[in-house]
Amino acid sequence: MPIANRKRRAGGEKRTLVLDAVTDVLAERGYENTRFADVSAASGVAISTLQNYFGSREDMVIEAMGLSVDREVAALEAVAAAERDPWERLVAMIDRSLDNSDRTRRMLVEFWRSAMRDDELHAYSTTVQQRYRAPFLTAVREGGEQGEFTLTRGPDDVTDFLLSALTGAVISRVLHHPTPAPADYRGVLLAQLRLMLGLHGASPATRR
């Protein structure tokens, strides 16, 4: 069943609050270990009510993951829409990704891990990846078309590099690896991006 068709009508506004609790439990316990009992304890909502809202445990967890990743894409799109300058837009989107909460990073890793083995989630992850990728690709292309960038690689290659680097940062921070330090990683990433965009002169603003 496609993710969009899993959602029941029960719950109204409270449903979203419950899904937030599901995401909290998911980030802490993982996909396989997120149970109705755990969500009930976290949300204060009876197990019978959760069953009425979602039907199955699997549908509950998948809907929560879908809502969370949709929010992340929407947040990135909002950041992109607020910046006219292509370089400033790229920096703002990179910072948005690097500054995600630990809860969000853990949820994303659970989503990716689950999508490896679930055809439905894998198909959904492909759609999400395309949406998340689009604002980065648009910024790179616009900068090239406007003459602000002198691309040393194609827009798709630059975008794929960026997304791979940002994904790697998420995994490293979820695992609490001692390196790279977030600030150092950001600096290296922006420096490498400047090279790929052909920005060899005075450094554009990279505000935090």
C-alpha positions in Angstrom: 0.0 0.0 0.0 1.5 3.4 -0.9 2.4 5.6 2.0 -0.1 8.3 1.0 -2.9 5.7 1.3 -2.0 4.4 4.7 -3.4 7.3 6.6 -6.7 6.8 8.3 -9.1 9.7 9.2 -9.2 9.0 12.9 -7.5 11.3 15.4 -7.9 14.8 13.9 -5.4 17.4 15.2 -4.3 15.1 18.0 -3.0 12.7 15.4 -0.1 15.0 14.5 0.9 15.2 18.2 0.8 11.4 18.4 3.0 11.1 15.3 5.5 13.5 16.9 5.6 11.1 19.9 6.1 8.2 17.5 9.1 10.0 15.9 10.6 10.5 19.4 10.3 6.8 20.1 11.5 5.8 16.7 14.6 8.0 17.0 15.4 6.4 20.4 14.4 2.8 19.9 14.6 2.2 16.1 12.0 0.9 13.6 11.8 -2.6 14.8 11.5 -1.7 18.5 8.9 1.0 18.3 5.7 -0.5 19.7 2.3 0.7 20.5 3.1 0.4 24.2 6.2 2.6 23.8 4.2 5.3 22.0 1.4 5.1 24.5 3.8 5.7 27.3 5.4 8.6 25.4 2.2 10.3 24.3 -0.3 9.4 27.1 -2.6 8.0 24.5 -4.1 4.5 25.1 -3.0 1.6 23.0 -6.6 1.0 21.9 -6.8 4.6 20.7 -3.5 4.2 18.8 -4.8 1.1 17.1 -7.9 3.0 16.1 -5.8 5.9 14.7 -3.3 3.8 12.7 -4.5 0.2 12.5 -1.1 -1.6 12.7 2.2 -0.8 14.3 3.9 -0.8 10.9 1.4 1.8 9.5 2.0 4.0 12.5 5.7 4.0 12.2 5.7 4.4 8.4 3.3 7.3 8.6 5.5 9.0 11.3 8.6 8.6 9.1 6.7 10.0 6.1 5.6 13.0 8.0 9.1 13.7 9.4 10.8 13.5 6.0 8.1 15.6 4.4 8.7 18.3 7.1 12.4 18.2 6.4 11.9 18.7 2.6 9.4 21.5 3.3 11.8 23.2 5.6 14.6 23.1 3.0 12.3 24.4 0.3 11.4 27.3 2.6 15.1 28.1 3.2 15.7 28.1 -0.5 12.7 30.3 -1.3 14.0 32.9 1.2 17.4 33.5 -0.6 17.6 35.0 -4.0 21.4 34.9 -4.4 22.4 31.3 -5.5 25.5 31.2 -3.3 23.7 32.4 -0.2 21.0 30.0 -1.0 23.4 27.0 -1.1 25.1 28.1 2.1 21.7 28.5 3.9 20.6 25.0 2.7 23.9 23.4 3.7 23.6 25.0 7.2 20.0 23.8 7.5 21.1 20.3 6.8 24.1 20.4 9.1 22.2 22.0 12.0 19.5 19.4 12.1 18.6 18.1 15.6 20.0 14.8 16.8 16.4 13.5 16.9 16.0 14.4 13.2 19.3 12.8 12.2 18.4 9.6 14.0 15.0 9.5 12.4 16.6 10.0 9.0 19.0 7.1 9.5 16.2 4.8 10.6 14.2 5.9 7.5 17.2 5.1 5.2 17.9 1.8 6.9 14.3 0.7 6.7 14.1 1.8 3.0 16.9 -0.6 2.2 14.7 -3.6 2.8 11.2 -2.3 2.2 10.1 -1.8 -1.4 7.4 0.8 -0.4 9.8 2.8 1.7 12.5 2.6 -1.0 10.2 4.0 -3.6 9.1 6.8 -1.3 12.8 7.5 -0.4 13.5 8.0 -4.1 10.7 10.6 -4.4 11.9 12.4 -1.3 15.5 12.4 -2.5 14.4 14.0 -5.8 12.5 16.7 -3.9 15.3 17.4 -1.5 17.8 17.5 -4.4 15.8 19.9 -6.5 16.6 23.2 -4.6 20.3 22.5 -4.6 20.3 21.7 -8.3 18.3 24.8 -9.1 20.7 27.1 -7.2 23.7 25.6 -8.9 22.1 26.0 -12.3 20.9 29.5 -11.7 24.4 30.6 -10.5 25.9 29.3 -13.7 23.3 30.9 -15.9 23.7 34.2 -14.1 27.4 34.1 -14.5 28.1 34.0 -10.8 29.5 30.5 -11.0 32.1 29.2 -13.4 31.3 25.6 -13.0 34.2 23.1 -13.2 31.8 20.2 -13.1 28.2 19.8 -14.3 25.3 21.0 -12.1 24.2 17.4 -11.5 27.7 16.4 -10.4 28.0 19.3 -8.0 24.6 18.6 -6.5 25.3 14.9 -6.1 28.6 15.7 -4.4 26.8 18.0 -2.0 24.0 15.6 -1.1 26.5 12.7 -0.6 28.6 14.9 1.7 25.6 16.0 3.7 24.3 12.5 4.1 27.7 11.3 5.3 27.7 14.1 7.9 24.4 12.8 9.2 25.6 9.3 9.6 28.9 10.4 11.3 27.1 12.5 13.8 24.5 9.9 14.7 27.3 7.5 15.4 29.0 10.2 17.5 32.3 9.9 15.8 34.9 12.2 17.2 35.8 13.6 13.8 35.1 15.5 11.7 34.1 18.4 14.0 31.0 20.1 12.7 32.5 23.6 12.2 35.6 22.2 10.5 33.5 20.0 8.2 31.4 22.9 7.2 34.5 24.9 6.3 36.0 22.1 4.2 32.6 21.5 2.5 32.2 25.2 1.5 35.8 25.4 0.4 35.4 22.4 -1.9 32.1 23.7 -3.2 33.7 27.0 -4.1 36.2 25.1 -6.2 33.5 23.2 -8.0 31.6 26.4 -8.6 34.7 28.2 -9.9 34.7 30.8 -7.2 38.4 31.6 -6.9 38.2 35.3 -6.1 37.1 37.0 -2.9 35.1 34.7 -0.7 31.3 35.3 -0.9 29.5 35.7 2.4 29.2 32.5 4.4 27.2 33.7 7.3 26.1 31.5 10.2 
